[in-house]
Amino acid sequence: MSVPESRASTHPVATPTVLRMWPAGGLTATEVAARTAGGGVNTASGAEGRTMVQIARANVLTRFTPSLAHSLWWC
């Protein structure tokens, strides 16, 4: 089945994405110093997110848990 010429020109053509390749060694010491001086660094702040207990409580203690427990109890 061929595509009519009038429709063939309206379809986008998939082209490969060009990826920028970085040097295998990473940044030089001069580049690191320049980025650090310019504020281009990632810093981890204190405790972000939730504890394991908070995650478990949020996922186990839902309004569906009693219904599921009742269903499994009588199976």
C-alpha positions, 0 to 999 in steps of 0.5 A, spaced: 500 500 500 503 506 497 501 513 500 498 518 495 503 523 493 499 529 496 499 526 503 506 523 503 509 530 504 505 532 510 507 526 514 513 528 519 520 524 517 523 521 523 530 523 524 535 520 529 537 525 535 544 527 535 547 526 542 552 531 544 558 527 547 562 529 553 570 527 553 571 521 557 575 524 562 569 529 565 570 536 566 577 539 567 579 542 574 579 549 571 572 548 568 570 545 575 572 551 579 569 556 574 562 552 575 563 552 582 564 560 583 558 561 578 554 557 583 553 551 578 553 546 583 548 541 586 548 541 594 544 536 598 540 539 603 538 536 610 532 531 610 528 531 604 522 526 603 519 521 608 521 516 612 520 509 611 515 509 617 511 515 614 511 511 607 508 505 610 503 508 614 501 512 608 500 506 603 498 501 608 493 505 612 488 507 607 480 507 606 481 500 602 485 496 607 479 494 611 475 492 605 481 488 603 482 485 609 475 483 610 475 480 603 482 476 604 479 474 611 473 470 608 477 467 602 
